[in-house]
Every structure is written in C-alpha cells, then in structure tokens.
Amino acid sequence: MDRILRATAGDGLIKMAVIDSRELVQRAREIHSCSPTASAALGRALSAASLLGSMLKEEKGTLTLRLNGGGPIGSVIAVSDSRGCVRGCVGDPTVELPRRPDGKLNVGGAVGRDGMLTVSRDIGLKEPYVGSVELVSGEIAEDLTAYLLESDQVPSACGLGVLVDRDRSIKAAGGFLVQLMPGAPEETISALEENIFLMDQLTTVLDEDGAEAVFSQVLKGFDWHIVEESPVCYRCYCSRERAAEALSCLDKAELEEMIAAGEEIRVGCQFCDAEYRFSVEDLRSFLAAKDGVTP
C-alpha cells in the first residue's frame, strides 16, 4: 500500500514527510504506456504533487504541478487532492533518451530546463493561488526545492526517485520533503545537508528497507518520531457527467458538425484509461439545451 509518513525532529524545528508511491506510479505507467524515462519523470511529479497536496488544509482543495522545460517529453502534469491521491500525464509518454553518464535515466534531458515549474493551489477561492519559478535542472526535485524557497519562503530539501525494472515495471518510487521552521540553527541545517549528501540512493532505501529508513538516514543524529501515516493512491475524478458537461460547452457550430457526421463521439480522459461514448441523439440533446428546447 502506498503511503505518506510524517515526522518531526529537532524539538519541532524540522518537519519531514516521506512518500512510498510505487503502486501509484506503476498505475500511471500502465495507463499511459510510459517508457522508462517517462515513467521516471511522471512518477517524480506524482510523488511531489502528493507530498504537497496532502499538506492542503482545505478538504476539497487541489494542487496542480506542471513542468514544461522545452524538452521532448512536453508538459508533465500532476494533480493531487488534499489526501495526497494523485493523477497525471505527460505530453509524450514514449520518449526515451540515452542514460546519463552515471547510468541514471535522463529525466532532466527529457523535461528540459528552458521553462517553468508552476504550482497551482485551488482552495475554493475565486482564483487559485499560482506560483512559478524557472526550472533549475528539469530533474524535478531540485526544481521543487527552488520553488519552495522562492515562492513559499520555506527552506526545504526534496528528494524524488523512480526505479524502473528490466521489464519496465516500477520496482520502487517515492520521495521526501524536509522543511525547516523559523529559528532552526545553522548547525541543524549543516547536519541535514551532510546527511542528505551521504545517504544511500533513495529508491534503494525504499526498495530494500522501506519508508521509515529514509527518516533514519536524513534525520541521522536527531531525535525524531513519526506523527502521522496516511494512504495515498492514483485516483482520477473523471465521469460520464463531466465528459457530457464538456461536450455541452461546445459552441453550436461544433455540435452541428458532429451531428452531421452521424457518428458517435468518444471522449477519453487525459489522466486515466476511461472512455465515454456519446450517441448522435446525445449530441442533439446538448444542442437543444443551448436553444432552451426540451429534447
């Protein structure tokens, strides 16, 4: 079961969250038929969105993370609800690049860094809160760290990873987010930086030892304890009703053109593998509603 764990340390001056997201990233890979590199890019974005989304205080709030760095993968989009359940997509899920010199998947090359990371928080107000930063590397974790510092004014450290097996299945996936509260001394910051620099590869820790071991390595030397654990999953909120609403918003000319074609319309969800079919009669009812006529 995928989950987010939260802990505090350093007399409350350190807050840390760890997500184990292997199953939801595997679900995303299956839905979008992702290449290994696309799986890594989308998986990192989904893990990041889940960590941030689960911090929303509004029950019906949503958080959208979008990266577009001009790379061959196109846009990477991940949307989270306030429980940390996520959905997402990439522009081109078939993109594959040669591995980096260190043997890792080239997510930065696929995403690019000539563009922006945008985070949108919809908490039920008239307009969502939107913040953006220029991409640092396209590797997503570094970009998110820069966003949190610049936009939210919160000193943070983020790690994200996806380990793709030889058969393209997801062997491990997840991430962590460490945030420092006001008043954290310089020696605390230095110790955390050293711990993160020296820690084992994130996906190896998750695969072999589990999420709790991530805390042990990042918070080494600190007295820490887990304060919360919550399940997360890949969840899409699409429905036939929402698809019908989208079609009914088309202008009359477009609906008339579809009706004249005499074929049913299929509406696929960009986030999941659902497909909704609408007959010519359905289209006529949408058109009639525009004219205020009861079909």
N, C-alpha and C positions, 0 to 999 in steps of 0.2 A: 504494500500500500504506500502510495506517495504521501509525503507529509512535510510540514514545516515545523521546526522546533525553534523555540526562542529561549534565550538565556540572558542573564545579567552577570556582570563581573565588576571588579574594581570598585566595590562599595556603590554600585549603581551608576558609575560613570561610563560604563561600557555596556552597550546593548548589541546583541548579536542574534542573527537568525540564520538557520541552515535549512535548505530545501533538498529533499531527495525526490527527484522528478523523473525517474527512469520510465515509469509506466506511461505517464502523460506524454513524454517526448516520443516514446515508441508509438503511441496512438497517433500523434501528429505525423510521424514518418509514414505510417501506413496510409493515412488519409491522403496525403499529398504525394506519395511515392517519391520521397526525397532521396537524393544522392547522399553519400556520407557527409560531404561538405555542407549541403543544405540542411541536413539533419542537425549538424552541429550549430549552425547559425540560428535556425529556428528554435532549437532546444535551449540555447543560451538565452534567447529573447523571452521564451516562455517562462523559464525559471526566474529571470529578472522581473518580469511583469508580475508573476505570482508573489514574489517576495514583497514588492512594492504595493501591489493591490491588497494584499492581506493586512496592510497597515492602515487602510482607509477606515475611518470611524463610522461612516455612513453605511448602513446595511445595504442599501440599493446603489451604492457608489460603484463606479467602474474606473479602471485605469487602462489607458492605451499607450503602448510603447511602439514607436515607429522609427526605423532607421532607413535612411536612403543615402548611401555614400557614393553613388555613381558606379558601383561595381556590377558585374554581370548577373548577380542574383536579383537585382532590382530592390524593391522595398521589402523590408522584413517587418511584419506587424504582429504584435501580441497583445491580447486584451484580457484583463483579469477582472473578476468580480471582487467584492470585499472579503470573500472567504479564501481567495487565492486560487480559485478554479479558473482555468485559462483556455483560450482558443487562439489560433494564429494561422498565418500563411506567409509565403514568400512569393516574390514575383516569378522566379524561375526555379522550381524545385529540382530540376535536372542538372543544374550547374555543378561541374566538378573541375577542380583545379589540381595541379601537381602539389604534393605536400611541401610544407616549408622545409628548410634545411635541417631543422631539429626533428623532423619526422611527424610533426603535428599537422592536422587539417588546416588548410589556409582560409580560415574564416574571414580574416581581415582583407585578404585579396578578393574574396567573393563579394563582401559587403562594400568595400572601398572606403575611403576616408574623405572624399570630396563631397561633403554634405552634412546633414544634421541628424542628431538624435532628438526626438521630440517626445515628451511625456505629457499626456493629457489626462487630467483628473476630472471626472464628471461626478459631482457630489450633490446634484439636484438643483443647482442654481440655474439662472437663465443661460449662462455661458460656462463651459468648462474652464478650469484653470489649465493653461498651456504654458509649458516651459521648454526651451530648446537650447542646445549647445552644439557647437561644431564638433564633428567626430574627431577623436584623437587617433584611433588606430583601426576602427572597424571591428575590433575583436570583442566588442560589446561590454565586457567587464570594465575595462579602462574608461570607456566612454560613459558608462553609467556612474562611475566614481566621479568623473569630471562634472557630470550633470548635477549630482547631489551636492557637490561643493559649491558650484557656481549658482545654481538655481535655488536650492534649499538652504544653502549656507550651513551645511552639516558635514563636518569632516568624516569621511567614510572610506572603507576599503571593501571592495567587492571581488569575489572570485566566482567564475562560472565555467562549467565544463560539460562536455558530452563525449562519451567513449563509445565509438561505433565498432561493433564486432565484424568479423570477416564476412558474415552473411548479411551485413548491413543492418542487423537488428541493433537495438540500443542496449549496451551492456551496463552502462552507468550514466547518470546525468544528475545535475544539481548545481547548487551554488551556495554562497554565503554572503552575508552583508553585515559588516561591523560598523557601528556608529558611535561616536564619542559625544558625550554630553558636555555642556559648558562646564569648565573648571577642571577638565582632565589634564593632569600634569604632563610635562614634556617627556618624562621618563616612561609614562604609560604609553604614549604614542610611539616612542622608540622601541619599546619592548614588543608591541604589537607588530610593528613593521618588520622587526627581525624574525618574529615567529612566522609571519606570512611568507617571508623570503625563504625561510628554511623548511617550510612544511613540505610534505610529500605531495605529489600531483593529486589534485582534488578528486578526480574521477577514480584514481587508485584507492584513495582513502574510502570513498563512498562504496566502491565495489567490494573491497576486502574487509572493511571494518565498520561501515555504517556511518550515519549522520552524526552520531554522538562523538565519534572520533575526530570529526572536523573541529568541534569545540575544543577537544583536548589539545590539538596542535596549535590552533590560532590563539587560544587563551592560556597557553602554557605559562606557568608561573603565577597565574591569577586564581583567586578563589571564585569559581563560577558555579551557577546552578541553573538548571532548566526550569522555566516558569510556565511554559505553555507548549502544547503539541496539538496540531490540527491537521486533518486530512485534506488533501488537495487532489484535483483530477483535471483531465481535459474535458471541458464542458462547453457545448455550443447551445445558444438560446434561440436558434432559428426555429421557424414553424411555418406551416402552410398559411396561417393567418398573416404572418409578417410578409411572406412572399406575395400574397394577394394584395396586401396594402401597398407594396412597392409597385406592382403592376397597375393598380388603380390610380397611382400618382402620375402615370404617363399621360402625355397630352393626347387629345382626341385623335389627331392625325396618326400618331404611332399606333394607337389601339385599332383604328380603322384599317391600317395597313396590315396588321397582324390578322385581323378578321378576314380580310380579303384573301390572304394567303391560304386560309382554310385548313390550317394545321394547328395541332395543339402546341402550346408553349411549355418548355421545360425550364424551370428556374433552379439552378444549382447554388448551394451555399458555398461561399469562398472559404469558410472555415472548417466545414466538415463534408462528409460524403453524402449528405442528404440531397434529394432532388424532388421538386414539387412540380406536378403536371397540371396544366390548366387547359380546358377544352375551349373551342370556339364559343360555346354558349357562356362559359365563364367570362370570356373577354367581352361578349355582348352585354353581360350584366354590369361589368365595370364601366363600359361606355354609356349605358343607360343611366347609371347612377350620376355620371357627370352632367347629364341633361335633366336630372331630377325626375327621371321616369322610373317607376317600379317595374322591373322586368317580369 
